[in-house]
Amino acid sequence: MNASTARLTPDVPFSVSHFDDCRNAGSGSVFIIASGSSAKDFPFQAFADIPMITMNGAISMFIDTPIKPFFYVCTDRDFSNQQPELFAQAMHRSERVALWEDHYNSAQVTTSGELYFLRKARKAKFSDLLRKDHELIRNRPFPGTRKKPLGFSKNLHRGFFDARTVAYVALQIAYHAGFNKVFLVGVDLNQNAGRFYEKLHSKLSPCGLDQHFDSRILPSFELMAESVVGKDFEVYNLSPTSRLPRSVIPYKTLDEVQALVHAG
């Protein structure tokens, strides 16, 4: 089936998987492939035997290779309109895809993999902020402040927390799926540098990294680093130019990554 012509009709049924179905489906190391400019320098095929989670237009790295993403995630409902060919390739090539239900229905592109519908974790009640929840990790803003609560979901069946970057959703998927060593590729979070797959005259998707970096993105990664990362869930950044401080997500060279991957 040609990915670019894999269109749904109202008479074609599809089945939806539940996130419980992929709980602990993976183990060990996983690469999260994002769209930052530094991703173009990643020796993709050298790690072809390691599962990969990708997002949005970063699927372009998988085209013309035999590598199938372990998961593809897209939270931008307009991405299928902005980049229809890349979106169709993602639906066709990925073992699993995660996106909004209304996006899937409106895009009308079938998927060859397992289909999962995203939903956000429910808003916390005041009682939720007073008790320990081992699956939905939340910060606790002071009562009366206008700060939005931040969080990290260890169980996607209960929803995910939005940090205004899809890479953070991918991290929650990685935890849910049972991986314990995560390597971030292309998580530059540098709006001015653009995305590696966008060309000079190509249609550019909107970007809000600068708008949300200080208010949502960095605080969410800090929460994850403080409350989730540890010996059972290690996270490393392969981008030498990432805006994420190395004190939050440690940077590793390719040689160090090779050693960590082969250490098991």
RAUR-V870643 format. One record per pair of residues at least 12 apart in sequence whose ideal C-beta (glycine too) atoms are under 7 Angstrom apart, sorted by sequence separation. I is the first residue (numbers start at 1). J is the second residue. D is the distance in Angstrom with one decimal. If there is no record, write none. Layout:
I & J & D
I & J & D
//
This chain:
160 & 172 & 5.0
237 & 249 & 4.4
59 & 72 & 6.3
138 & 151 & 4.4
236 & 249 & 6.9
237 & 250 & 6.8
97 & 111 & 5.0
124 & 138 & 5.7
137 & 151 & 5.8
235 & 249 & 5.7
236 & 250 & 5.6
237 & 251 & 5.1
238 & 252 & 6.2
52 & 67 & 6.9
54 & 69 & 4.7
121 & 136 & 5.5
136 & 151 & 6.1
137 & 152 & 4.5
31 & 47 & 6.2
53 & 69 & 6.5
97 & 113 & 5.6
101 & 117 & 4.3
156 & 172 & 6.4
191 & 207 & 5.1
236 & 252 & 4.4
44 & 61 & 5.8
52 & 69 & 5.4
53 & 70 & 5.7
55 & 72 & 6.8
96 & 113 & 5.1
100 & 117 & 6.8
136 & 153 & 5.6
156 & 173 & 6.3
167 & 184 & 6.9
52 & 70 & 5.9
53 & 71 & 4.5
54 & 72 & 5.6
55 & 73 & 5.0
56 & 74 & 5.8
72 & 90 & 4.6
91 & 109 & 4.8
95 & 113 & 4.7
96 & 114 & 4.5
97 & 115 & 5.9
98 & 116 & 4.4
100 & 118 & 5.5
135 & 153 & 6.9
191 & 209 & 4.2
31 & 50 & 5.8
33 & 52 & 5.5
39 & 58 & 6.6
48 & 67 & 5.3
51 & 70 & 3.9
55 & 74 & 6.3
91 & 110 & 6.6
94 & 113 & 4.8
95 & 114 & 6.9
97 & 116 & 6.9
99 & 118 & 6.1
135 & 154 & 4.8
153 & 172 & 4.9
191 & 210 & 4.7
238 & 257 & 6.4
30 & 50 & 6.8
45 & 65 & 6.7
53 & 73 & 6.9
56 & 76 & 6.4
87 & 107 & 6.7
91 & 111 & 4.3
92 & 112 & 5.4
96 & 116 & 6.4
98 & 118 & 5.4
135 & 155 & 4.3
152 & 172 & 6.3
156 & 176 & 4.5
167 & 187 & 5.0
189 & 209 & 5.4
29 & 50 & 5.3
30 & 51 & 4.8
31 & 52 & 4.6
32 & 53 & 5.0
33 & 54 & 4.2
34 & 55 & 6.3
35 & 56 & 5.8
88 & 109 & 5.3
154 & 175 & 5.3
155 & 176 & 6.1
30 & 52 & 6.9
35 & 57 & 5.5
39 & 61 & 6.8
72 & 94 & 3.8
87 & 109 & 6.4
136 & 158 & 6.0
154 & 176 & 6.6
30 & 53 & 6.1
35 & 58 & 4.6
56 & 79 & 5.7
71 & 94 & 6.9
77 & 100 & 6.0
135 & 158 & 6.0
221 & 244 & 5.8
225 & 248 & 4.9
34 & 58 & 5.7
69 & 93 & 6.7
165 & 189 & 6.7
189 & 213 & 6.4
225 & 249 & 6.5
26 & 51 & 5.5
33 & 58 & 4.9
68 & 93 & 5.6
69 & 94 & 4.5
70 & 95 & 5.7
71 & 96 & 4.7
72 & 97 & 4.8
73 & 98 & 4.5
74 & 99 & 4.7
124 & 149 & 5.8
57 & 83 & 5.5
60 & 86 & 5.8
63 & 89 & 5.9
68 & 94 & 6.4
69 & 95 & 6.6
70 & 96 & 6.8
77 & 103 & 4.5
222 & 248 & 5.6
59 & 86 & 5.6
68 & 95 & 5.3
71 & 98 & 6.4
80 & 107 & 4.0
221 & 248 & 5.5
33 & 61 & 6.1
189 & 217 & 6.4
221 & 249 & 6.3
57 & 86 & 5.0
80 & 109 & 6.7
59 & 89 & 5.5
121 & 151 & 6.2
213 & 243 & 6.5
59 & 90 & 4.1
62 & 93 & 5.8
121 & 153 & 5.4
59 & 93 & 6.8
121 & 158 & 5.9
122 & 159 & 6.4
121 & 159 & 3.5
120 & 159 & 5.0
121 & 160 & 6.2
30 & 70 & 6.9
119 & 159 & 4.9
120 & 160 & 6.2
121 & 161 & 5.6
118 & 160 & 6.5
120 & 162 & 6.2
75 & 118 & 6.7
26 & 70 & 6.5
164 & 208 & 6.4
165 & 209 & 7.0
164 & 212 & 3.7
187 & 237 & 6.3
184 & 235 & 6.9
188 & 239 & 5.0
190 & 241 & 6.5
164 & 216 & 4.4
165 & 217 & 5.3
168 & 220 & 5.6
180 & 232 & 5.7
182 & 234 & 6.9
184 & 236 & 6.9
187 & 239 & 5.7
163 & 216 & 5.3
164 & 217 & 5.7
171 & 224 & 6.7
180 & 233 & 5.6
181 & 234 & 4.9
182 & 235 & 4.7
183 & 236 & 5.3
184 & 237 & 4.8
185 & 238 & 5.2
186 & 239 & 6.4
188 & 241 & 5.6
189 & 242 & 6.2
190 & 243 & 6.0
163 & 217 & 5.5
180 & 234 & 6.6
184 & 238 & 6.2
188 & 242 & 5.3
189 & 243 & 4.3
183 & 238 & 5.8
184 & 239 & 6.8
187 & 242 & 5.8
188 & 243 & 6.9
189 & 244 & 6.5
163 & 220 & 3.5
187 & 244 & 6.8
175 & 233 & 6.0
171 & 235 & 7.0
184 & 249 & 6.8
150 & 219 & 5.5
150 & 220 & 5.1
152 & 223 & 6.2
152 & 224 & 5.0
150 & 223 & 5.1
22 & 96 & 6.4
183 & 257 & 5.9
98 & 173 & 6.6
152 & 227 & 6.8
152 & 228 & 5.2
181 & 260 & 6.5
4 & 85 & 5.8
6 & 88 & 6.2
4 & 88 & 4.9
139 & 223 & 5.6
3 & 88 & 4.4
6 & 91 & 6.5
3 & 89 & 4.9
6 & 92 & 6.0
3 & 91 & 6.8
3 & 92 & 3.3
137 & 227 & 4.9
75 & 166 & 5.0
137 & 228 & 6.1
74 & 166 & 7.0
73 & 166 & 6.1
75 & 169 & 6.0
14 & 110 & 6.7
73 & 169 & 5.5
17 & 114 & 4.5
19 & 116 & 5.9
73 & 170 & 5.5
17 & 115 & 6.0
16 & 115 & 5.3
17 & 116 & 5.4
8 & 108 & 4.2
73 & 173 & 6.2
7 & 108 & 5.5
8 & 109 & 6.9
14 & 115 & 6.4
16 & 117 & 6.1
7 & 109 & 6.5
8 & 110 & 5.5
71 & 173 & 5.5
6 & 109 & 5.7
6 & 110 & 4.6
56 & 166 & 6.2
55 & 166 & 4.5
55 & 167 & 6.8
55 & 170 & 5.8
53 & 170 & 4.8
53 & 173 & 6.0
53 & 174 & 6.0
82 & 203 & 5.9
83 & 205 & 6.8
82 & 205 & 4.7
79 & 205 & 6.5
58 & 186 & 6.5
34 & 167 & 4.8
32 & 167 & 6.3
19 & 156 & 4.1
20 & 157 & 5.3
60 & 197 & 4.2
19 & 157 & 4.3
32 & 170 & 4.7
57 & 195 & 6.1
18 & 157 & 6.8
32 & 171 & 6.7
58 & 197 & 7.0
57 & 197 & 4.6
32 & 174 & 6.5
42 & 185 & 4.9
30 & 174 & 5.3
39 & 185 & 5.3
39 & 186 & 2.9
38 & 186 & 5.7
30 & 179 & 4.0
29 & 179 & 6.8
32 & 182 & 6.2
34 & 184 & 7.0
36 & 186 & 3.9
38 & 188 & 5.3
26 & 177 & 4.4
27 & 178 & 5.3
28 & 179 & 6.6
34 & 185 & 6.5
35 & 186 & 5.7
36 & 187 & 6.0
37 & 188 & 5.9
25 & 177 & 5.2
26 & 178 & 5.0
27 & 179 & 6.7
28 & 180 & 6.8
29 & 181 & 4.4
30 & 182 & 5.6
31 & 183 & 5.0
32 & 184 & 5.2
33 & 185 & 5.0
34 & 186 & 3.9
36 & 188 & 3.0
23 & 176 & 6.3
24 & 177 & 6.8
25 & 178 & 6.4
26 & 179 & 4.9
28 & 181 & 6.3
32 & 185 & 6.5
33 & 186 & 6.2
34 & 187 & 4.8
36 & 189 & 7.0
24 & 178 & 3.6
29 & 183 & 6.8
31 & 185 & 5.6
36 & 190 & 6.5
22 & 177 & 5.7
37 & 193 & 4.3
40 & 196 & 4.2
19 & 176 & 6.6
36 & 193 & 6.8
37 & 194 & 6.2
39 & 196 & 4.9
37 & 196 & 5.2
35 & 195 & 4.1
36 & 196 & 6.8
35 & 196 & 6.2
35 & 197 & 6.5
42 & 238 & 6.8
38 & 239 & 4.4
38 & 240 & 6.7
36 & 239 & 6.1
38 & 241 & 5.7
43 & 254 & 6.9
50 & 261 & 6.3
29 & 261 & 5.0
28 & 264 & 6.8
//
